[in-house]
């Protein structure tokens, strides 16, 4: 069994502490989740620290979100930290995690813009649309469910809801950074056999990890599930973390090549 490295151990401890702290404070009327989860930038709950703090929060609906992410962090992260050292590993972890949040937010902008465009075509003014989105989720849902807003019949209320819900849905989890770590692992150890707990068949990392990415891409399009999350899954955050991980690995290889060339 691979030993857990120091930085990975500390990251896991922070994630577990925050999960239990959120649960305990929630029972005392303190909403730590809304304070630290990543909201859409125009949502009243958005705070500037959330692109970082959301990396250490996890779904409160099920402990499996936290459990799978921490198992993945231990499995893949420890191998990278032993190879890279503490500073390079934590830098990689933070960049891919924040990068995942950036991609997630950009996709959300597209979805919210799509919803707002339908509302404009339905006859609502920009002021009315802004008022709708700045209201509560419950009001947003009820207004769309009625099919009529301020006397205007909505062209496609289901599409408005499916896209507009991104305004209200926060993202949490280490999954984005974990996907970046998995991509790095796959590039460094492509022939290492990996397997899922519920599918104990060894598959080489160079096939296993692209397969997970494909499933997340399909899930992002269709709204399917992911093994590293539960409920509302930020598939494009996963893919964003993978993208930033891939780009960082290319950068590392380029700088190492240049260093070797001039030595």
N, C-alpha and C positions, 0 to 999 in steps of 0.2 A: 504493500500500500504506500502511495506517495506521501511523504511528510508534508505538512502544511507550512508554508513559509511565513515569516513574520508579518510582512505587509498584508498578505492575504488574510491572515488570522485577524489582524486589527480591523480590516475592512468588514469581515464577517461579524465581528463583535459589535461594531458601530451599527450595522444594519439590523442585527437582532435586538440591540438595546432600543433603537428607535421604533421598531415594530411593537415591542412590549410597552414602551413609553406612550406611544400613540393610543394603544388599546386601553391602558390605565387612565390616561388623561381624558380620553373620550368618555369614560364612565363618570368623570368629574366635571363634565361640561366644557372641557378645553379641546378645541378642534385643531390639533397639531397637523393633521393630515392636510387640511385646506391651506395651512400656512406654508407647508414644505413641498407639496405636490406641484407639478408643472402645469399651470393653466395657460390658456390662450392669452397672448399679450394684451388684448383689449378687454379681457374679462376683469371685472372689479377685484377678483381674488388674486390676480397676478402680482407677484413680487419679484424684484430683480435677482434675488438669490435662488429662485426656484430651479433654473437650469442645472444648478449644482446640487441643491438639497434634495431634489426629486430622485437623484441617483441612489439615495440611501433610504428611501421610503418604499414600502411594498403594499400590495392590496390587503385591506383588512378583512375582505370577504372570505379569504382562505389562506391558511398558512403555507399551502403548496407553492404559491408564487415566490415567497421568501425561501422556502426549502430548496426548490429546484435551482434558483439563482445562486444560492450559497454553495450548493453541491458543485455546480458548474464552475463557480469562481475558484473553489478549492482544486478541482480536477485540472482545469486549464491554466488558471492564474499562477498556481505554485510552480508549474513547469516553466512558465515564462519568467517569473521572478528569479528562479534559480539560474536561468540563462542570462538574464539582463542585469540583475541587481535591482535594488529598491527604487532608486530615483527614476530610472528609465521605465520601470514597470508602472509606477504610480502616475507618471506623466502620461504614459500610453492609456492607462485606465481612465484618467480624468478627461483627456482629449476625446477619446471615443465616446465616453458617456455624454459629455456636453454636445458633441457632434450629433449624437443620436437625437438629443432633444431639439437641436436646430432643424434637422431634417423633419422630425415630427411636426414642429411648428410650421414649417414651410408648407407641408402637405395640408395641415389644418387651415392655413390661409387660403389655399386653393379651394378647399371644401366649403369654408364659410363664404368665400366670394361667390361660389356657385349657388349657394342657398340665397344669398342676397340678390343675385341677378334674377333668380326666379321670382322673388318677391317684387323686385322693380318691374318686371314684365307683367306682374299681376296687378299693378297699379298703385302699389304703396310708394310713398315718398321716402327719400333717404332718412329724413327725420323719424318717420314712423318705423322704419326698419331698425334704426339705431335704438329707438325706444324699446322695440320688441326684444332685441338681443341683450340690452342692458337690464331687462327685467329678470325675474327668477326663471329657473328651468321649468318649474311647474306652469307658470304663465305661458312660456314659449310652447310647451307641449299642448296645453289646453286650447290656445289660440289656433294652432295648426290642426288640432283634432276637430275643431269646429268647421274648418275649411274656409272660413270667412274672417278677415281681419279688417276692421274699420270700414266695413261695407264692401270690401274688395274680395272677390272669390279667388282663392289661391289656385294657380294653375296645376301644380303638382305638390301638394302638401307633404306627401311621403318623401319625396326627393329633398324638399327643404329640410325636413326633420333629419333624414339620414346624413346630410351634409352639415347642417347647422348645429347638430349636437356636439360637434368638435369644439364649439365655442365654450361649452359647459363642462366637457369631459377632461379631467386632469390626467397626466401621465405620471406614473411612478415606477420605480424599479431599477435594478442594476442590469437589466437585460440588454440595454443598448451597449454598455461597456463590455458586458460578457460576450456579446456577438463579435465585437471588435477583437476581444481576446481569442475567441475561437478561430477567427480568420487568421490571426497571427500564428496560432498553434498549428493550423492546417498547412500554412505556408512553410513553417519551420520543421514540422514533423509529419509530412504528408502520408507516410506509410504506416503510421501508428494506428492499430485497430481500436475502434470505438464502438460502443453499443448503447442502446437505450435500455432502461430498466425493464420496460414492458415488451421489448423486442431484443432478447439476448442473442443477437446474431452479430458477430464482429464485422465491421465495415471500416475500411481504411479512411483516415481523416480527410483525404483529398476527395472522397466521394460523399462521406457522411455530412461534412459541413456545408458544401454546396447544396446538398439535398435539403438540409434544414432551411437554408436561405430561399430555396425555391418554394418550399412549403409556406414560408412567411410571405413571400411575394404573392402567392395565390391567396393566402389568408387576407392580405391587405386589400386585394381586389374584391374578394367575395365575403369578407367578414368572418373567416374561419378561425380556428383555434391555433395555439402555439404551445409547445411543451414547456415554455418558460413563462407562462402567464395564465391568468384565469379571468373570465368575464370579458370586459372591454379590453381588447389587446391592441397595443400600439405597434402593429406590425412594421410600420414604416420607421419607427424609432429603432427597432431591431436592425432593419436593413441599413439605416443611417449609421448605426454603430459599426456594422460590418464594412460599410463603405469607407468610413474614416479609418478603421483598422487596416484595410487594404492599402489606402493611400499612405498611411504612416509606414507600413512595411515597405512600400516602394521607395519612400524617402530614406528609410534606414539603409536599404540595399544600395541606393545611389550614393549616399554619403560614405558608406563603407567601401564601395568601389573606388570612389575618388580618393579616399584615404590610402587604400592599397596601391593605387596607381602612382601616387606621388611619394610613396615610401620606398 
